[in-house]
């Protein structure tokens, strides 16, 4: 993955958070994933095929997902199913918006949603996998990108 492609992902992420919630996201410096990389409470995984192969996942805490959903819906969201849907929707939208950069042959799968920490979940993406730390509304989540 090129530096320009990584910057495109960061643009898509910041635009997404701003447009959906009117609360801007701040991004940390992207870095290469290590074996000890932490995952949060919920993770949405998207497989990528077509012109590029690999995957994207967004991992977020229960609190971030609840606050993000509340910002959209205007209600307090604590329902487990709603939090699953939220992480899937966030991952799907960010990945789908990347089609504007990579073109129509950038094919994304239906999101797979997982609950648990990295000790419980094994996610294999072709190295190097880049992690983009995202800070929103005093919460953190991470976007991981592993593309050939």
C-alpha positions as CSV (number, residue, x, y, z in Angstrom):
1,X,0.0,0.0,0.0
2,X,1.3,3.4,-0.9
3,X,1.6,6.5,1.2
4,X,-1.0,8.2,-1.1
5,X,-3.5,5.3,-0.5
6,X,-3.0,5.5,3.3
7,X,-3.7,9.2,3.1
8,X,-6.8,8.5,1.1
9,X,-8.0,6.3,3.9
10,X,-7.3,9.0,6.5
11,X,-9.3,11.5,4.4
12,X,-12.3,9.1,4.1
13,X,-12.3,8.5,7.9
14,X,-12.2,12.1,8.9
15,X,-14.9,13.0,6.3
16,X,-17.1,10.1,7.5
17,X,-17.0,11.1,11.2
18,X,-17.5,14.8,10.5
19,X,-20.4,14.2,8.1
20,X,-22.3,11.7,10.2
21,X,-21.9,13.2,13.6
22,X,-20.7,16.8,13.1
23,X,-18.0,16.0,15.6
24,X,-14.6,15.8,13.9
25,X,-12.3,12.9,14.4
26,X,-8.6,13.4,15.1
27,X,-6.2,10.8,13.7
28,X,-3.0,9.6,15.3
29,X,0.0,8.7,13.2
30,X,-0.5,5.5,11.3
31,X,1.8,2.7,12.2
32,X,2.5,-0.9,11.2
33,X,0.6,-3.5,13.3
34,X,2.5,-5.7,15.7
35,X,1.6,-9.1,17.1
36,X,0.6,-7.4,20.4
37,X,-1.8,-5.0,18.8
38,X,-4.9,-4.4,20.9
39,X,-8.4,-4.8,19.7
40,X,-11.4,-3.2,21.4
41,X,-14.8,-4.6,22.4
42,X,-16.3,-4.9,18.9
43,X,-14.7,-5.4,15.5
44,X,-16.1,-5.2,12.0
45,X,-14.1,-7.0,9.3
46,X,-14.4,-6.4,5.5
47,X,-12.8,-8.7,3.0
48,X,-11.4,-6.9,-0.1
49,X,-11.1,-8.6,-3.5
50,X,-11.0,-7.5,-7.2
51,X,-8.2,-5.0,-8.1
52,X,-6.9,-5.3,-4.5
53,X,-6.9,-8.2,-2.1
54,X,-6.8,-8.2,1.7
55,X,-9.0,-6.7,4.3
56,X,-10.0,-3.8,6.5
57,X,-11.2,-3.9,10.1
58,X,-12.5,-1.3,12.5
59,X,-12.2,-2.1,16.2
60,X,-14.0,0.1,18.7
61,X,-15.1,0.2,22.4
62,X,-18.7,-0.3,23.5
63,X,-18.6,3.3,24.7
64,X,-17.5,4.8,21.4
65,X,-20.1,2.8,19.4
66,X,-22.8,3.8,21.9
67,X,-21.9,7.5,21.7
68,X,-21.6,7.3,17.9
69,X,-25.0,5.7,17.5
70,X,-26.5,8.2,19.9
71,X,-25.1,11.1,17.9
72,X,-26.8,9.7,14.8
73,X,-30.1,8.6,16.4
74,X,-30.4,11.1,19.2
75,X,-31.2,8.4,21.7
76,X,-29.0,6.5,24.3
77,X,-28.0,3.3,22.5
78,X,-26.9,0.4,24.6
79,X,-28.6,-2.5,22.9
80,X,-26.1,-5.2,21.9
81,X,-27.6,-5.8,18.5
82,X,-27.5,-2.0,17.7
83,X,-23.8,-1.9,18.7
84,X,-23.1,-4.9,16.4
85,X,-24.9,-3.1,13.6
86,X,-23.0,0.2,14.3
87,X,-19.5,-1.3,14.0
88,X,-20.6,-3.1,10.8
89,X,-22.0,0.0,9.3
90,X,-19.0,2.1,10.2
91,X,-16.6,-0.5,8.7
92,X,-18.8,-1.0,5.6
93,X,-19.1,2.8,4.9
94,X,-15.4,3.6,5.3
95,X,-14.5,0.6,3.1
96,X,-17.2,1.4,0.5
97,X,-16.1,5.0,0.3
98,X,-12.6,3.8,-0.7
99,X,-14.1,2.6,-4.0
100,X,-13.9,6.3,-5.1
101,X,-10.1,6.0,-4.7
102,X,-9.5,2.4,-6.0
103,X,-12.3,2.3,-8.6
104,X,-15.3,0.0,-9.1
105,X,-13.1,-3.2,-9.2
106,X,-12.4,-2.6,-5.5
107,X,-14.9,-5.2,-4.2
108,X,-15.9,-5.3,-0.5
109,X,-17.6,-8.2,1.3
110,X,-20.4,-8.1,3.8
111,X,-19.0,-7.2,7.2
112,X,-18.2,-9.9,9.7
113,X,-18.8,-8.7,13.2
114,X,-16.9,-10.0,16.2
115,X,-17.1,-9.3,19.9
116,X,-14.1,-9.7,22.1
117,X,-10.5,-8.8,22.6
118,X,-7.6,-9.7,20.3
119,X,-6.8,-12.7,22.6
120,X,-10.2,-14.1,21.6
121,X,-10.1,-13.2,17.9
122,X,-7.5,-14.1,15.2
123,X,-7.5,-11.8,12.2
124,X,-5.0,-12.5,9.5
125,X,-4.3,-9.8,7.0
126,X,-1.3,-9.8,4.6
127,X,1.5,-7.7,6.1
128,X,2.2,-5.0,6.4
129,X,-1.0,-4.1,8.1
130,X,-1.3,-0.4,8.8
131,X,-3.2,0.9,11.9
132,X,-4.8,4.3,11.9
133,X,-5.7,5.5,15.5
134,X,-8.9,7.4,15.5
135,X,-9.9,9.7,18.4
136,X,-13.5,10.9,18.5
137,X,-15.5,12.5,21.3
138,X,-12.8,11.6,23.9
139,X,-12.9,7.9,22.7
140,X,-10.5,5.9,20.6
141,X,-10.9,3.3,17.9
142,X,-8.6,1.9,15.3
143,X,-8.8,1.2,11.6
144,X,-6.6,-1.6,10.3
145,X,-5.8,-1.9,6.6
146,X,-4.0,-4.8,4.9
147,X,-4.0,-4.7,1.1
148,X,-1.9,-6.3,-1.6
